[in-house]
Structures are given as C-alpha cells and as structure tokens.
C-alpha cells in the first residue's frame, strides 16, 4: 500500500478516536460566525488574522486537505462557496455532517493533495491549506497546483511545520534525529515512526516550504509563527509552525 493511503487510514482511525482536528464545530459556533464572531486556524493555536481573508461573500474557496468540519463551516457562514478536498473519508464525512446540519452546500472531493488537483485552472479565489503537507514527501507539486487553480490575485493561506519537531524525541527532551526526516529513506526513522504510531510524516526545510511557494510563482505577503500548543517545546515557547499568506500575481 502506498504511504499516502496508509496515512489516510491512520487519520481515519484518529478521527474515530476523537482527534481534536477531526471534531466538527458545534451549531453554536456556526451561528456565532454568521453573526460576525469567528476565528479559524492554520496552525495549532494562533487564529488567522481576519484581514488575511477579507470579504468572503460569494468567493470560491478551496479547503485543501482541510476536512474535519472545522474551518470550512466558518468560511461558509461568512458567505464563501466552499469546496473541500481531503484524502480521509472520515474527515470528509464530518464536512458533510455539518453542511447538512446547518443547511449550506459544500462540494466534497476525496483526492490526494500530492497529485494534480481535479479542478480547472483559475477555479478559486482562496485556497485554505492548514498544516497537512507534513504527510507528503514532496511539497513542490502542492504549491504549483495551488498556483494553478487560483485566479489571478487569488490568495493562498497555508500552515506548515518546519523541522524542529522532527529532530527531538517523543518527550521533546533530546535531539535524536538527523535531517531531513524521511522514513521512506531511513530505516531507523521508519522504526521510530512505527513505534510512535499514526501516519508517516516528513520534515520540510524552509527552502522547500517558503522557497517552494516563491518558485511556484507566489508573492509572500505575510507570515507568523506558532507553537505545538502543548508539550515541552510549547512550554519553552519554541516555534514549530509557520502560517503564510501568499498571492498569485
């Protein structure tokens, strides 16, 4: 089985076990968003600045690897016409559950973000891509596809993790891994991934993440850092995530 199929199955199991990023928002949160009281996240703790999204009324938004019934319902409540693409069936079921409950339309697509996206060129005004490309070995094609499916002037909001989480042990106390962390090319790293359970993850350098955005043709407009939200690195206020706002020229 391809590692991406294995990852989708592992995330399905996480969702069934109550994973925080797989729990749909409650009705009350949807109603608050309709009334103008809302936040969404790309990374574990810091909300996305509202000005990064602007007026979403009537805008075409792609939630890329953004299933779970958390961000897309908020953006739909703000007037966006939403499409969500994810490889986890359970995450997509959560999207459909919230949409039925709240009475809005959403296009749900099960597909692999690492392959060519099943959309025409220039289909979207916004791509919302929370932390997820850590489950893919090569992020370059993802950035190029985001650029392709956005309209001119379209906005890519992306949350990415960098390499700090991958060099430390599970207790975040000792440096134990060399970089890049790629279990497909390092047997010891694969054994560690198997011991810790869950999906196969990959470290990506800032050259791959930020440099990849620029190489794909985006203009980077803003960014901020975030922590894990829990654990020793979080307590030490060591950033492990970056959120970016980029524009297609």
LUMPA-416026 format. One line per field, with one value per atom (N, C-alpha, C): x, y, z. Coordinates in pm, 1 decimal, padded with zeros to 6 digits, always signed. Example, Ala and Ser with C-alpha at 12.3 -4.5 7.8 and 13.67 -1.06 7.14 Angstrom:
<rs>
x = [+01319.0,+01230.0,+01320.0,+01285.0,+01367.0,+01290.0];
y = [-00569.0,-00450.0,-00330.0,-00225.0,-00106.0,+00003.0];
z = [+00780.0,+00780.0,+00780.0,+00708.0,+00714.0,+00787.0];
</rs>
This chain:
<rs>
x = [+00084.4,+00000.0,+00088.0,+00053.4,+00124.4,+00115.7,+00224.1,+00224.7,+00112.9,+00068.1,-00038.6,-00172.1,-00193.8,-00313.2,-00307.0,-00188.9,-00171.4,-00199.2,-00153.0,-00175.7,-00323.8,-00395.7,-00539.8,-00611.2,-00573.5,-00635.6,-00601.4,-00476.3,-00435.1,-00512.1,-00533.3,-00608.2,-00754.7,-00809.4,-00945.7,-00955.4,-00855.9,-00855.0,-00842.9,-00760.5,-00750.4,-00886.0,-00954.4,-01084.6,-01181.8,-01184.2,-01274.0,-01239.9,-01112.1,-01068.8,-01084.5,-01142.1,-01167.6,-01061.3,-00980.6,-00875.2,-00929.4,-00857.1,-00907.8,-00929.8,-00851.9,-00868.0,-00969.0,-01040.5,-01144.5,-01280.7,-01293.7,-01422.0,-01495.5,-01610.5,-01684.0,-01723.1,-01731.5,-01772.6,-01919.1,-01958.2,-02098.7,-02183.6,-02313.7,-02407.7,-02387.9,-02361.4,-02348.0,-02231.6,-02124.0,-02009.4,-02041.2,-02118.2,-02160.9,-02248.6,-02339.8,-02428.7,-02349.6,-02250.9,-02167.9,-02093.9,-02044.6,-01974.0,-02066.2,-02190.1,-02286.7,-02311.3,-02297.9,-02318.8,-02191.9,-02081.4,-01957.6,-01855.2,-01881.7,-01789.3,-01723.7,-01600.7,-01540.6,-01389.1,-01330.0,-01186.8,-01165.1,-01057.9,-01012.1,-00861.8,-00808.4,-00664.7,-00604.2,-00479.1,-00395.8,-00294.7,-00265.5,-00166.9,-00232.8,-00165.6,-00237.4,-00307.8,-00249.8,-00307.5,-00346.2,-00272.2,-00295.8,-00402.6,-00505.4,-00606.7,-00549.2,-00603.8,-00566.5,-00618.7,-00535.7,-00587.6,-00703.9,-00809.9,-00928.5,-00898.4,-00805.5,-00773.7,-00703.8,-00649.0,-00590.0,-00695.2,-00818.5,-00926.5,-01009.9,-01028.5,-01108.9,-01255.3,-01325.0,-01466.9,-01481.4,-01543.9,-01557.5,-01691.6,-01780.0,-01913.7,-01906.5,-01952.9,-01953.9,-01822.4,-01717.8,-01587.3,-01583.2,-01507.4,-01484.9,-01362.5,-01383.5,-01277.3,-01253.1,-01126.6,-01086.8,-01020.3,-01077.3,-01012.7,-00927.3,-00797.6,-00706.5,-00653.5,-00686.6,-00653.3,-00704.0,-00827.3,-00885.4,-01016.3,-01032.9,-01154.7,-01160.1,-01276.9,-01294.9,-01411.5,-01470.3,-01585.7,-01551.5,-01435.0,-01391.6,-01375.5,-01290.6,-01268.1,-01371.3,-01402.9,-01494.7,-01633.0,-01690.6,-01819.4,-01813.8,-01704.2,-01690.4,-01686.6,-01607.4,-01596.2,-01728.3,-01801.5,-01934.0,-02029.2,-02019.5,-02104.7,-02074.8,-01952.9,-01914.2,-01949.2,-02015.1,-02064.7,-01984.9,-01878.0,-01796.8,-01868.4,-01838.2,-01881.5,-01765.3,-01782.1,-01669.3,-01662.9,-01540.2,-01504.5,-01399.7,-01413.4,-01313.0,-01256.7,-01124.1,-01055.4,-00975.3,-00991.8,-00917.3,-00904.9,-00807.6,-00789.9,-00848.9,-00890.1,-00950.7,-01102.2,-01158.4,-01303.3,-01375.2,-01320.6,-01384.1,-01384.3,-01277.2,-01273.5,-01377.9,-01396.3,-01497.9,-01639.0,-01658.9,-01790.0,-01825.3,-01725.8,-01750.8,-01796.3,-01735.9,-01777.5,-01923.1,-01958.3,-02095.6,-02193.9,-02154.8,-02241.2,-02276.2,-02174.7,-02200.1,-02283.1,-02251.8,-02326.0,-02473.8,-02503.3,-02644.1,-02710.4,-02641.3,-02698.7,-02729.4,-02639.7,-02654.7,-02721.8,-02742.2,-02818.4,-02744.6,-02615.9,-02542.0,-02484.5,-02448.5,-02390.5,-02238.4,-02177.9,-02032.3,-01999.2,-01902.2,-01854.1,-01744.5,-01762.9,-01671.2,-01599.4,-01465.9,-01384.8,-01281.8,-01284.2,-01178.5,-01069.6,-00952.0,-00840.7,-00711.2,-00601.5,-00467.6,-00409.4,-00377.9,-00325.0,-00188.8,-00118.7,+00013.7,+00008.1,-00111.3,-00127.3,-00195.8,-00209.0,-00277.9,-00418.3,-00455.6,-00585.6,-00694.5,-00810.8,-00916.3,-01000.9,-00933.7,-01002.5,-00938.8,-01019.5,-00969.2,-00877.3,-00794.6,-00710.0,-00798.8,-00752.5,-00821.5,-00960.8,-00980.6,-01113.8,-01148.9,-01048.7,-01074.0,-01015.2,-01080.5,-01030.7,-00937.0,-00960.7,-00882.4,-00856.1,-00732.5,-00700.4,-00661.4,-00732.2,-00707.0,-00646.9,-00519.5,-00442.6,-00377.2,-00451.3,-00392.2,-00285.5,-00210.3,-00096.3,-00136.8,-00075.4,-00103.7,+00001.2,+00082.0,+00178.4,+00294.5,+00293.1,+00389.7,+00366.0,+00250.3,+00219.3,+00258.1,+00324.7,+00362.7,+00513.6,+00576.6,+00722.4,+00771.8,+00703.3,+00748.3,+00639.6,+00669.6,+00568.0,+00565.3,+00668.3,+00673.5,+00550.4,+00505.3,+00385.5,+00260.8,+00251.7,+00135.9,+00131.7,+00246.0,+00248.6,+00218.5,+00270.5,+00244.9,+00097.3,+00034.3,-00107.2,-00194.2,-00156.0,-00228.7,-00223.7,-00107.6,-00092.7,-00179.2,-00183.5,-00260.4,-00410.2,-00464.6,-00611.0,-00661.0,-00570.0,-00611.8,-00626.7,-00719.8,-00732.9,-00623.5,-00600.0,-00504.1,-00547.2,-00456.1,-00488.6,-00541.9,-00555.5,-00604.9,-00506.9,-00560.4,-00483.6,-00467.0,-00344.3,-00314.7,-00280.2,-00358.7,-00328.7,-00285.0,-00163.2,-00106.6,-00040.6,-00066.8,+00004.4,+00101.3,+00225.6,+00327.2,+00407.8,+00457.1,+00552.5,+00692.1,+00790.2,+00927.3,+00995.0,+01123.5,+01197.7,+01216.2,+01183.3,+01215.3,+01149.6,+01022.2,+00951.8,+01015.7,+01091.9,+01143.4,+01281.0,+01348.0,+01482.4,+01481.1,+01367.8,+01363.9,+01291.2,+01312.8,+01244.0,+01098.5,+01023.6,+00880.3,+00850.7,+00940.1,+00922.4,+00977.4,+01033.4,+01086.5,+01196.5,+01281.8,+01390.6,+01529.2,+01542.9,+01674.7,+01668.2,+01777.6,+01791.1,+01833.3,+01749.9,+01774.6,+01776.9,+01730.5,+01720.2,+01802.8,+01856.5,+01919.0,+01812.1,+01844.1,+01752.8,+01806.2,+01719.5,+01573.2,+01516.8,+01401.4,+01331.7,+01244.7,+01285.9,+01214.8,+01216.6,+01113.8,+01111.6,+01117.5,+01084.8,+01091.3,+01235.6,+01328.1,+01468.2,+01560.1,+01503.3,+01584.6,+01513.6,+01571.2,+01505.5,+01486.0,+01583.9,+01570.5,+01457.5,+01445.1,+01335.7,+01201.3,+01195.5,+01070.9,+01036.7,+01137.4,+01111.9,+01060.0,+01116.5,+01068.2,+00924.1,+00893.3,+00756.7,+00659.3,+00701.3,+00614.4,+00593.3,+00698.7,+00685.2,+00586.1,+00590.3,+00504.5,+00363.2,+00345.2,+00212.4,+00166.9,+00054.8,-00001.7,+00057.9,+00030.8,+00075.5,+00227.1,+00278.6,+00418.1,+00428.9,+00522.1,+00537.9,+00679.0,+00693.6,+00818.8,+00852.9,+00980.0,+01023.3,+01042.0,+01018.6,+01044.2,+01117.5,+01221.3,+01301.7,+01226.7,+01277.0,+01219.4,+01241.7,+01349.5,+01370.5,+01257.9,+01215.2,+01105.8,+00973.0,+00948.9,+00818.9,+00809.3,+00890.5,+00884.0,+00942.6,+01059.1,+01119.7,+01031.5,+00961.9,+00872.3,+00755.9,+00702.2,+00595.8,+00642.7,+00761.0,+00813.9,+00843.7,+00901.1,+00932.5,+00807.0,+00696.8,+00570.8,+00509.5,+00558.7,+00509.3,+00433.0,+00425.4,+00352.8,+00438.8,+00370.2,+00433.5,+00394.6,+00493.6,+00467.7,+00436.5,+00316.7,+00270.9,+00287.1,+00274.6,+00280.1,+00300.1,+00347.0,+00359.4,+00363.7,+00337.6,+00359.6,+00396.7,+00457.1,+00498.8,+00401.8,+00403.1,+00317.9,+00389.8,+00340.6,+00398.0,+00306.7,+00347.2,+00267.8,+00137.1,+00128.5,+00008.0,+00011.6,+00107.1,+00124.8,+00264.9,+00308.3,+00438.7,+00550.9,+00671.6,+00786.6,+00826.8,+00829.0,+00865.8,+00769.0,+00641.5,+00541.0,+00567.3,+00596.1,+00622.7,+00744.6,+00839.9,+00959.2,+00938.7,+00817.4,+00780.7,+00868.4,+00899.1,+00979.9,+00886.6,+00891.9,+00802.7,+00834.0,+00729.4,+00743.2,+00656.9,+00578.3,+00488.7,+00497.4,+00463.8,+00457.6,+00326.6,+00257.0,+00140.4,+00178.5,+00138.9,+00177.1,+00054.6,+00064.4,-00034.7,+00037.6,+00001.6,+00066.7,-00038.0,+00004.6,-00087.3,-00033.2,-00123.3,-00088.0,-00093.1,+00019.4,+00026.3,-00037.2];
y = [-00119.6,+00000.0,+00124.6,+00222.9,+00349.8,+00417.9,+00488.5,+00550.1,+00651.7,+00715.0,+00814.3,+00747.1,+00628.7,+00551.9,+00509.3,+00467.7,+00430.4,+00549.2,+00667.0,+00786.5,+00819.9,+00806.6,+00834.9,+00741.0,+00613.3,+00517.9,+00550.7,+00591.3,+00625.9,+00747.0,+00845.2,+00964.0,+00928.8,+00839.6,+00791.3,+00733.7,+00656.0,+00596.7,+00705.0,+00806.4,+00918.0,+00984.7,+01010.8,+01078.4,+00995.0,+00865.6,+00777.3,+00774.1,+00801.6,+00804.5,+00939.1,+01038.5,+01168.7,+01273.1,+01257.8,+01353.4,+01495.7,+01589.0,+01726.4,+01793.2,+01754.5,+01817.2,+01743.4,+01650.5,+01579.4,+01592.8,+01684.9,+01705.3,+01823.8,+01802.4,+01912.4,+02019.0,+02142.9,+02251.2,+02232.6,+02280.1,+02271.9,+02377.3,+02357.4,+02451.2,+02592.9,+02607.9,+02740.4,+02818.2,+02748.9,+02816.9,+02863.8,+02784.7,+02825.2,+02949.8,+02952.4,+03067.8,+03192.6,+03176.8,+03292.7,+03347.3,+03256.0,+03300.8,+03380.8,+03337.4,+03410.8,+03550.7,+03563.4,+03692.9,+03777.7,+03724.5,+03801.3,+03771.5,+03673.0,+03635.0,+03502.4,+03509.1,+03388.8,+03394.6,+03277.9,+03261.1,+03127.9,+03119.2,+02992.9,+02984.3,+02862.5,+02843.7,+02766.2,+02798.5,+02722.5,+02636.9,+02678.0,+02614.3,+02588.3,+02524.1,+02476.9,+02582.4,+02700.8,+02789.2,+02928.3,+02989.2,+03129.5,+03142.7,+03223.6,+03245.1,+03320.9,+03291.9,+03364.1,+03507.3,+03608.9,+03746.6,+03759.3,+03823.3,+03833.3,+03903.0,+03998.5,+04071.0,+03981.3,+03869.4,+03776.9,+03719.7,+03708.4,+03651.6,+03758.5,+03871.9,+03977.8,+03939.0,+04004.7,+03977.2,+03849.5,+03748.2,+03619.6,+03599.8,+03695.6,+03679.6,+03648.6,+03530.1,+03490.5,+03438.9,+03436.0,+03390.0,+03236.9,+03187.2,+03043.3,+03005.1,+02918.6,+02880.9,+02730.8,+02693.0,+02552.7,+02525.6,+02434.8,+02386.0,+02267.0,+02287.4,+02184.2,+02102.4,+01972.0,+01883.8,+01947.4,+01996.8,+02078.3,+02020.0,+01886.3,+01824.6,+01822.9,+01785.9,+01778.6,+01858.6,+01942.0,+02019.9,+02129.5,+02192.7,+02298.0,+02433.3,+02438.7,+02568.1,+02598.9,+02500.7,+02527.2,+02573.6,+02517.7,+02570.3,+02717.8,+02760.0,+02902.1,+02988.0,+02945.1,+03023.8,+03023.7,+02912.3,+02908.5,+03004.3,+03011.8,+03104.3,+03249.0,+03275.9,+03410.9,+03440.4,+03345.6,+03370.5,+03305.8,+03231.0,+03167.5,+03047.8,+03020.8,+02897.8,+02799.2,+02696.9,+02614.6,+02480.6,+02442.4,+02307.8,+02256.5,+02131.6,+02074.3,+01948.5,+01939.4,+01822.3,+01760.3,+01630.3,+01558.7,+01413.5,+01342.2,+01201.4,+01110.9,+01169.5,+01093.1,+01091.7,+00973.4,+00963.2,+01015.1,+00990.1,+01036.4,+01188.8,+01251.6,+01397.4,+01456.2,+01393.6,+01441.0,+01416.1,+01305.7,+01280.0,+01388.9,+01437.2,+01545.9,+01671.8,+01700.3,+01816.8,+01803.7,+01687.0,+01665.8,+01673.0,+01623.1,+01627.9,+01771.4,+01858.5,+01997.7,+02068.8,+02044.2,+02110.8,+02072.5,+01944.9,+01903.0,+01967.7,+01968.6,+02023.3,+02172.1,+02245.6,+02391.3,+02438.1,+02348.1,+02382.2,+02462.4,+02439.1,+02505.2,+02398.2,+02440.0,+02348.8,+02350.1,+02234.0,+02225.0,+02112.5,+02137.6,+02033.1,+01954.9,+01824.7,+01737.4,+01647.9,+01651.2,+01577.6,+01493.5,+01362.7,+01277.9,+01263.3,+01317.2,+01312.6,+01334.6,+01305.5,+01314.1,+01450.9,+01529.3,+01663.8,+01661.6,+01546.3,+01537.2,+01517.8,+01492.5,+01472.2,+01594.5,+01592.1,+01702.8,+01715.7,+01836.5,+01859.1,+01851.7,+01795.4,+01773.3,+01897.8,+02010.1,+02136.7,+02206.1,+02288.6,+02365.2,+02478.1,+02526.6,+02641.9,+02759.2,+02834.2,+02956.1,+02934.1,+02827.8,+02795.2,+02865.1,+02912.8,+02958.2,+03096.9,+03164.9,+03293.6,+03275.5,+03170.8,+03145.4,+02995.8,+02959.4,+02823.5,+02829.9,+02753.8,+02748.3,+02611.1,+02610.7,+02486.1,+02476.6,+02425.6,+02412.7,+02303.4,+02297.8,+02205.3,+02064.9,+02016.4,+01881.6,+01832.9,+01923.5,+01873.3,+01799.4,+01791.0,+01706.4,+01558.5,+01524.1,+01385.0,+01349.6,+01441.5,+01422.3,+01440.8,+01354.4,+01358.8,+01483.0,+01524.1,+01635.5,+01742.6,+01861.5,+01967.3,+02054.4,+02045.5,+02131.8,+02122.3,+02001.3,+01991.2,+02051.3,+02048.3,+02106.7,+02256.5,+02323.9,+02469.4,+02503.5,+02424.9,+02453.3,+02434.7,+02333.1,+02311.0,+02419.5,+02465.1,+02577.3,+02699.1,+02725.7,+02840.0,+02822.2,+02702.2,+02676.3,+02696.8,+02647.5,+02650.1,+02784.1,+02873.5,+03006.5,+03101.6,+03194.1,+03301.4,+03404.9,+03487.9,+03597.3,+03685.8,+03714.0,+03789.4,+03703.0,+03572.0,+03480.8,+03463.9,+03419.8,+03414.2,+03269.0,+03234.4,+03105.9,+03130.1,+03071.6,+03073.9,+02932.8,+02920.2,+02788.0,+02783.0,+02674.3,+02645.6,+02531.5,+02548.6,+02445.0,+02427.2,+02304.8,+02286.5,+02280.4,+02318.2,+02303.6,+02192.1,+02189.0,+02068.7,+02047.2,+02144.5,+02131.5,+02008.5,+01985.9,+01870.6,+01737.3,+01734.5,+01607.8,+01570.7,+01663.8,+01632.8,+01581.4,+01598.7,+01562.7,+01431.1,+01373.7,+01250.2,+01279.2,+01174.7,+01190.0,+01280.8,+01283.8,+01371.5,+01511.4,+01536.4,+01667.2,+01712.8,+01619.3,+01649.9,+01633.9,+01544.7,+01517.4,+01525.7,+01572.5,+01569.5,+01428.9,+01361.2,+01220.3,+01192.0,+01283.9,+01257.0,+01354.7,+01302.8,+01390.8,+01436.3,+01537.3,+01589.5,+01561.3,+01550.1,+01555.5,+01429.8,+01443.9,+01329.0,+01271.8,+01157.9,+01093.7,+00943.3,+00889.8,+00747.1,+00655.4,+00707.3,+00623.3,+00596.0,+00678.1,+00664.7,+00633.3,+00614.9,+00590.1,+00486.6,+00368.0,+00259.0,+00291.4,+00357.6,+00391.5,+00491.0,+00587.7,+00683.3,+00615.0,+00517.3,+00444.0,+00363.7,+00303.9,+00229.9,+00323.2,+00443.0,+00539.8,+00579.1,+00603.5,+00639.8,+00528.2,+00403.5,+00290.8,+00277.0,+00304.7,+00298.4,+00401.6,+00519.1,+00627.9,+00616.3,+00536.5,+00517.2,+00634.4,+00616.7,+00723.2,+00726.9,+00834.9,+00845.7,+00862.0,+00836.7,+00865.5,+01015.0,+01081.5,+01225.9,+01256.3,+01376.1,+01416.8,+01559.1,+01582.4,+01719.7,+01789.9,+01921.1,+02000.9,+02127.8,+02159.4,+02277.2,+02404.3,+02517.3,+02645.0,+02668.9,+02614.0,+02624.6,+02555.5,+02438.9,+02367.3,+02438.9,+02488.9,+02549.6,+02691.9,+02782.4,+02921.9,+02934.7,+02872.8,+02878.2,+02814.4,+02705.9,+02641.1,+02728.8,+02804.3,+02899.5,+03002.4,+03057.5,+03159.9,+03101.8,+02981.9,+02918.3,+02888.3,+02859.0,+02830.8,+02956.0,+03073.6,+03197.7,+03287.4,+03248.4,+03329.4,+03445.3,+03549.7,+03657.9,+03643.1,+03627.3,+03612.5,+03748.9,+03761.5,+03890.3,+03903.4,+03791.7,+03799.7,+03659.0,+03652.5,+03523.3,+03545.4,+03439.2,+03439.2,+03298.6,+03289.1,+03161.0,+03114.8,+02985.0,+02928.5,+02809.8,+02766.5,+02653.2,+02531.7,+02421.5,+02298.7,+02308.7,+02402.0,+02413.7,+02329.5,+02236.7,+02152.7,+02092.7,+02031.3,+01966.5,+02060.2,+02003.8,+02077.9,+02193.2,+02171.3,+02279.5,+02396.7,+02366.1,+02471.1,+02547.7,+02474.0,+02539.7,+02631.1,+02594.1,+02676.2,+02784.1,+02792.1,+02891.5,+02881.7,+02758.0,+02734.4,+02716.1,+02805.1,+02792.7,+02667.0,+02602.7,+02482.9,+02489.9,+02596.0,+02611.3,+02752.6,+02765.1,+02895.1,+02901.1,+03012.6,+03039.1,+03147.7,+03129.7,+03222.6,+03270.5,+03393.7,+03448.8,+03488.0,+03423.4,+03448.1,+03481.7,+03553.7,+03598.9,+03557.0,+03514.5,+03484.0,+03612.6,+03650.1,+03774.2,+03763.6];
z = [+00000.0,+00000.0,+00000.0,-00083.6,-00086.4,+00050.0,+00089.3,+00221.9,+00239.4,+00130.6,+00144.1,+00173.7,+00116.1,+00151.9,+00298.6,+00343.2,+00483.4,+00574.3,+00533.3,+00613.9,+00623.7,+00512.9,+00514.8,+00611.0,+00609.3,+00700.7,+00845.8,+00870.7,+01007.5,+01058.1,+00971.8,+01013.4,+01036.7,+00955.1,+00981.4,+01122.3,+01161.9,+01295.5,+01402.5,+01377.0,+01471.8,+01490.0,+01378.6,+01386.3,+01468.0,+01441.4,+01515.8,+01663.8,+01696.9,+01835.9,+01903.5,+01832.3,+01893.7,+01869.5,+01764.6,+01729.1,+01726.6,+01788.8,+01800.5,+01665.4,+01562.8,+01431.8,+01345.1,+01405.3,+01333.2,+01397.9,+01494.6,+01562.6,+01500.7,+01440.7,+01377.0,+01478.4,+01430.5,+01518.5,+01558.4,+01676.5,+01717.7,+01647.0,+01652.7,+01589.7,+01641.5,+01771.7,+01831.0,+01770.0,+01736.9,+01676.9,+01535.4,+01463.1,+01329.6,+01337.3,+01432.1,+01447.4,+01487.2,+01573.3,+01610.7,+01488.9,+01403.3,+01283.0,+01192.7,+01176.9,+01094.9,+01150.9,+01282.6,+01347.5,+01351.1,+01294.0,+01286.8,+01393.7,+01478.0,+01584.8,+01545.9,+01493.2,+01437.6,+01440.3,+01433.3,+01412.9,+01341.8,+01264.2,+01206.6,+01226.9,+01221.0,+01241.4,+01125.5,+01097.1,+01004.5,+01079.0,+01202.2,+01288.2,+01424.0,+01519.7,+01638.9,+01723.6,+01743.6,+01845.6,+01798.0,+01706.7,+01672.0,+01564.4,+01587.8,+01484.0,+01364.5,+01247.8,+01126.8,+01136.3,+01109.3,+01107.9,+01009.8,+01052.1,+00967.0,+00834.8,+00837.9,+00714.8,+00612.1,+00656.3,+00560.1,+00465.4,+00513.7,+00432.8,+00363.6,+00430.9,+00371.3,+00359.1,+00267.6,+00245.5,+00163.0,+00219.8,+00152.5,+00083.1,+00090.9,+00035.6,-00114.2,-00151.7,-00292.0,-00345.1,-00263.3,-00309.7,-00316.3,-00413.3,-00427.9,-00344.9,-00245.5,-00152.9,-00160.7,-00173.9,-00168.3,-00034.0,+00043.9,+00164.6,+00126.7,+00113.9,+00065.1,+00182.2,+00183.4,+00296.3,+00425.2,+00418.4,+00525.2,+00575.1,+00564.3,+00614.2,+00765.9,+00817.3,+00961.2,+01013.3,+00927.7,+00971.8,+01068.9,+01048.6,+01140.2,+01071.6,+00967.4,+00902.5,+00794.7,+00711.3,+00600.4,+00647.2,+00755.4,+00800.2,+00838.0,+00898.1,+00934.4,+00809.0,+00710.9,+00588.4,+00511.2,+00517.0,+00454.4,+00525.0,+00656.4,+00732.8,+00696.6,+00648.0,+00607.8,+00462.8,+00396.4,+00261.5,+00150.3,+00183.7,+00080.4,+00020.1,-00105.6,-00171.3,-00160.7,-00080.3,-00037.4,-00109.0,-00139.5,-00184.1,-00086.3,-00043.3,+00045.7,-00018.2,-00020.4,-00072.0,+00040.5,+00059.3,+00162.7,+00119.4,+00178.1,+00145.6,+00252.4,+00364.6,+00473.3,+00457.0,+00446.1,+00431.8,+00555.2,+00672.5,+00796.6,+00804.9,+00761.8,+00762.7,+00668.1,+00554.7,+00460.9,+00513.0,+00582.5,+00643.6,+00744.2,+00816.7,+00911.8,+00839.5,+00722.6,+00643.6,+00600.0,+00552.1,+00506.4,+00621.6,+00737.4,+00855.7,+00892.1,+00899.2,+00937.8,+00831.3,+00703.8,+00596.6,+00599.0,+00621.7,+00632.1,+00752.3,+00863.9,+00987.3,+00974.0,+00906.3,+00900.1,+00771.3,+00676.7,+00557.9,+00453.4,+00435.5,+00327.9,+00234.9,+00114.9,+00015.8,+00026.6,+00009.4,+00000.6,-00096.3,-00181.0,-00271.9,-00201.1,-00188.7,-00114.6,-00214.0,-00210.5,-00306.3,-00230.7,-00252.1,-00196.4,-00301.5,-00272.2,-00366.0,-00290.0,-00355.7,-00297.9,-00329.8,-00226.9,-00249.7,-00317.6,-00315.2,-00375.0,-00526.2,-00581.0,-00724.2,-00786.9,-00918.6,-00985.8,-00930.0,-00890.4,-00830.4,-00938.4,-00904.8,-01004.9,-01029.8,-01058.5,-01082.1,-01201.8,-01269.2,-01382.1,-01334.4,-01424.7,-01394.1,-01350.4,-01251.3,-01209.9,-01155.1,-01078.3,-01026.9,-00896.7,-00821.5,-00684.8,-00658.0,-00563.7,-00515.0,-00395.8,-00317.9,-00196.2,-00185.7,-00151.4,-00109.2,+00037.7,+00119.8,+00264.4,+00294.4,+00336.0,+00346.2,+00484.3,+00585.0,+00718.6,+00720.5,+00828.6,+00838.4,+00793.7,+00688.3,+00638.9,+00540.4,+00482.3,+00384.4,+00449.3,+00583.0,+00653.1,+00624.2,+00568.8,+00535.9,+00391.9,+00323.7,+00183.7,+00170.3,+00093.0,+00081.6,+00008.8,-00097.0,-00180.4,-00183.5,-00131.1,-00125.4,-00250.1,-00333.6,-00451.5,-00539.8,-00574.4,-00659.2,-00595.1,-00463.3,-00395.4,-00419.8,-00404.1,-00425.1,-00570.8,-00662.6,-00804.6,-00839.3,-00780.9,-00807.4,-00743.8,-00624.5,-00563.0,-00654.2,-00710.0,-00800.5,-00923.7,-00977.1,-01099.4,-01079.1,-00967.9,-00950.3,-00897.2,-00856.4,-00812.5,-00930.4,-00917.0,-01014.1,-00992.5,-01090.0,-01075.5,-00959.0,-00868.3,-00748.1,-00636.2,-00661.2,-00558.8,-00444.4,-00332.0,-00207.3,-00161.6,-00124.4,-00061.4,+00084.2,+00173.4,+00316.7,+00355.0,+00405.3,+00431.0,+00568.6,+00639.6,+00763.6,+00739.1,+00780.2,+00758.7,+00886.8,+00907.0,+01015.4,+00955.5,+01038.0,+00989.8,+01068.8,+01073.3,+01111.3,+01260.7,+01345.5,+01488.2,+01549.5,+01518.5,+01576.6,+01539.2,+01431.8,+01380.6,+01434.6,+01498.3,+01547.6,+01691.0,+01762.2,+01904.1,+01925.5,+02045.5,+02080.0,+02116.6,+02149.3,+02172.2,+02291.3,+02388.8,+02505.4,+02482.1,+02363.8,+02325.2,+02420.1,+02460.2,+02553.9,+02492.5,+02393.6,+02336.1,+02183.9,+02124.2,+01979.0,+01939.7,+01859.1,+01827.3,+01677.0,+01594.8,+01451.2,+01370.1,+01260.8,+01163.0,+01064.5,+00988.1,+00887.4,+00748.0,+00650.0,+00661.6,+00726.3,+00790.7,+00847.1,+00736.4,+00684.7,+00574.4,+00597.9,+00662.1,+00694.0,+00572.6,+00453.7,+00334.5,+00292.1,+00342.5,+00303.4,+00420.3,+00538.4,+00657.7,+00744.5,+00754.3,+00826.8,+00973.8,+01035.7,+01177.0,+01198.3,+01110.2,+01121.3,+01100.1,+01011.5,+00992.6,+01117.3,+01180.3,+01303.8,+01412.3,+01419.3,+01517.8,+01487.6,+01359.7,+01321.0,+01357.7,+01336.0,+01368.0,+01518.3,+01597.5,+01742.9,+01794.0,+01735.5,+01782.6,+01726.8,+01624.3,+01567.8,+01482.8,+01417.6,+01335.6,+01196.3,+01121.7,+00983.3,+00972.5,+00852.7,+00820.1,+00790.7,+00858.1,+00839.5,+00789.4,+00731.4,+00671.0,+00715.9,+00746.4,+00770.4,+00636.8,+00636.3,+00516.9,+00558.8,+00487.7,+00519.3,+00480.8,+00529.4,+00487.7,+00339.1,+00285.0,+00140.7,+00065.1,+00115.4,+00049.9,+00068.7,+00188.9,+00218.9,+00161.6,+00212.4,+00166.8,+00026.6,+00007.1,-00125.8,-00230.9,-00193.3,-00287.6,-00327.6,-00232.2,-00264.0,-00366.6,-00343.3,-00432.9,-00570.7,-00572.7,-00700.3,-00780.7,-00711.5,-00780.3,-00842.0,-00802.3,-00860.5,-00766.0,-00638.1,-00540.8,-00491.5,-00447.7,-00373.0,-00227.3,-00139.7,+00003.6,+00062.6,+00124.7,+00175.6,+00325.7,+00398.9,+00544.9,+00600.0,+00725.2,+00792.8,+00942.8,+01016.7,+01161.6,+01205.4,+01324.7,+01379.3,+01487.9,+01515.8,+01619.2,+01682.3,+01797.6,+01869.6,+01856.7,+01918.7,+01914.2,+01992.2,+02084.7,+02166.3,+02292.1,+02300.5,+02417.7,+02412.1,+02523.4,+02525.6,+02567.2,+02576.6,+02629.2,+02537.7,+02405.3,+02314.8,+02327.6,+02343.1,+02362.5,+02492.2,+02598.8,+02728.1,+02720.7,+02636.5,+02617.6,+02511.9,+02456.1,+02354.7,+02230.5,+02190.1,+02070.6,+01951.7,+01853.2,+01738.0,+01657.3,+01612.0,+01528.8,+01403.4,+01388.9,+01274.4,+01218.5,+01091.8,+01025.6,+00947.5,+00956.9,+00872.6,+00772.6,+00648.2,+00542.5,+00464.9,+00417.9,+00325.1,+00197.7,+00086.4,-00041.6,-00147.1,-00248.6,-00352.9,-00490.2,-00577.2,-00715.2,-00796.2,-00854.1,-00929.8,-01067.5];
</rs>
